Amino acid sequence: MSRPLALALAGLALLALASLFVGAASLDGRAALLLSASRIPRTAAAILTGAALAVAGVVMQQIVRNRFVEPATTGTPEAAAAGLLAVTLAAPAAPIWAKMIVAAVSALAGALIVGHCISRDFAKSFGSR
């Protein structure tokens, strides 16, 4: 393992440990309950979300073969917001999990549309005649 990677992982571990002790309630007699019910899941969710966003960025860069691309520059969040808006207008009483599924599917559809537009087949259709 390279030295910068080891330092980055050590820094991540220290920040994750520090985040366990930050919160609205103080750690007193019910510390174990507070840690297991709130702070450890919050820290794990933050780490996993960051890792998922990093992977999504790398996948998008590999798909379009451009190292400066990220999901936000290709309209993926806007597609998710449009899907969320559509399901909220069409079915306002839908549970939150259903709205999130629609948002995720519309984000994927938006990314696929961008990928199709960038593909060679799409570029050839506008080539010189």
Backbone torsions as a table, in degrees:
resi	resn	phi	psi	omega
1	MET	NA	134.4	-178.9
2	SER	-73.5	157.4	-177.2
3	ARG	-62.7	-45.0	178.7
4	PRO	-61.8	-37.7	178.4
5	LEU	-65.9	-41.7	178.3
6	ALA	-62.9	-41.0	178.3
7	LEU	-66.5	-39.5	178.7
8	ALA	-65.0	-42.4	178.7
9	LEU	-66.7	-38.5	177.1
10	ALA	-64.7	-41.6	177.4
11	GLY	-63.8	-40.2	176.9
12	LEU	-62.7	-42.5	179.4
13	ALA	-64.3	-41.0	178.5
14	LEU	-65.6	-41.5	178.5
15	LEU	-66.9	-38.5	177.7
16	ALA	-64.5	-41.2	177.8
17	LEU	-65.2	-41.8	179.2
18	ALA	-64.7	-34.5	-178.3
19	SER	-68.4	-20.7	177.9
20	LEU	-68.4	-22.8	-176.7
21	PHE	-102.1	8.0	179.5
22	VAL	-109.4	126.6	178.7
23	GLY	177.1	173.9	-177.7
24	ALA	-72.2	-34.7	-178.6
25	ALA	-97.8	145.8	179.0
26	SER	-83.3	154.2	178.6
27	LEU	-84.0	102.1	179.0
28	ASP	-119.4	-133.9	-176.7
29	GLY	-64.3	-23.2	-179.8
30	ARG	-102.9	32.7	-175.6
31	ALA	-62.3	-41.8	-178.0
32	ALA	-63.4	-41.8	178.6
33	LEU	-65.7	-44.0	-179.8
34	LEU	-64.1	-41.2	179.6
35	LEU	-66.8	-45.5	-175.4
36	SER	-75.3	-29.1	-176.1
37	ALA	-92.6	-23.5	-173.1
38	SER	-129.1	-55.9	-167.6
39	ARG	-78.2	-38.8	177.8
40	ILE	-68.1	-45.3	176.2
41	PRO	-62.1	-37.2	178.8
42	ARG	-63.1	-44.5	-180.0
43	THR	-67.1	-43.0	178.6
44	ALA	-63.6	-40.1	178.6
45	ALA	-64.4	-39.5	179.1
46	ALA	-65.8	-42.0	179.5
47	ILE	-66.9	-45.3	-179.7
48	LEU	-66.4	-36.7	177.5
49	THR	-65.3	-43.5	177.2
50	GLY	-61.6	-41.7	178.8
51	ALA	-65.8	-40.8	179.4
52	ALA	-65.2	-39.8	177.9
53	LEU	-66.5	-36.9	177.0
54	ALA	-64.3	-44.0	179.0
55	VAL	-64.6	-41.3	178.4
56	ALA	-61.3	-39.7	177.7
57	GLY	-64.9	-43.2	179.2
58	VAL	-65.8	-41.1	178.7
59	VAL	-62.6	-44.3	179.4
60	MET	-63.2	-39.3	177.8
61	GLN	-64.4	-38.6	179.3
62	GLN	-70.8	-36.3	-179.0
63	ILE	-65.5	-46.2	-176.1
64	VAL	-93.5	-3.5	179.3
65	ARG	55.5	46.8	178.1
66	ASN	-142.0	118.4	-174.5
67	ARG	-75.7	-7.3	179.4
68	PHE	-96.9	-1.2	-178.5
69	VAL	-84.8	145.3	171.7
70	GLU	-141.4	164.6	-178.5
71	PRO	-56.2	-32.9	-178.2
72	ALA	-69.5	-27.9	-179.5
73	THR	-83.9	-7.9	179.2
74	THR	-106.2	5.4	175.0
75	GLY	88.2	10.9	-179.3
76	THR	-62.4	-46.3	178.1
77	PRO	-63.1	-34.4	179.3
78	GLU	-68.0	-37.3	176.7
79	ALA	-65.1	-39.8	176.6
80	ALA	-64.2	-41.5	178.7
81	ALA	-65.0	-37.8	178.3
82	ALA	-65.7	-41.2	176.9
83	GLY	-64.3	-41.0	178.2
84	LEU	-64.8	-41.1	177.0
85	LEU	-63.5	-43.0	-179.4
86	ALA	-62.5	-45.6	-179.0
87	VAL	-70.6	-31.6	177.9
88	THR	-68.4	-37.9	177.9
89	LEU	-74.7	-37.9	-177.4
90	ALA	-77.3	-37.4	-177.9
91	ALA	-140.2	79.0	-176.0
92	PRO	-63.5	-23.3	-178.4
93	ALA	-91.1	5.5	-178.9
94	ALA	-64.2	144.1	178.3
95	PRO	-66.8	158.9	-175.1
96	ILE	-61.8	-34.4	-179.6
97	TRP	-65.7	-34.2	178.0
98	ALA	-69.0	-40.4	177.7
99	LYS	-63.8	-38.5	-179.9
100	MET	-69.4	-35.1	176.6
101	ILE	-65.2	-44.0	178.2
102	VAL	-62.6	-41.1	178.8
103	ALA	-63.7	-41.8	179.6
104	ALA	-66.2	-41.6	179.6
105	VAL	-66.5	-40.5	179.1
106	SER	-69.5	-33.3	174.5
107	ALA	-64.2	-42.3	177.0
108	LEU	-63.6	-42.0	178.4
109	ALA	-62.9	-41.4	177.6
110	GLY	-62.7	-41.3	177.8
111	ALA	-65.9	-38.2	177.7
112	LEU	-66.7	-37.3	177.6
113	ILE	-64.5	-44.3	177.6
114	VAL	-63.0	-43.7	177.8
115	GLY	-60.1	-39.7	177.8
116	HIS	-66.6	-40.8	-180.0
117	CYS	-65.2	-30.9	-177.9
118	ILE	-86.4	-16.6	-175.8
119	SER	-63.1	163.7	-177.8
120	ARG	-65.7	-33.5	-179.8
121	ASP	-62.1	-42.0	179.7
122	PHE	-67.6	-41.0	-179.8
123	ALA	-66.3	-35.5	179.9
124	LYS	-66.3	-30.0	-177.7
125	SER	-68.8	-19.2	177.5
126	PHE	-108.3	14.5	-179.0
127	GLY	-68.6	173.9	-179.3
128	SER	-68.6	147.5	-176.3
129	ARG	-109.4	NA	NA
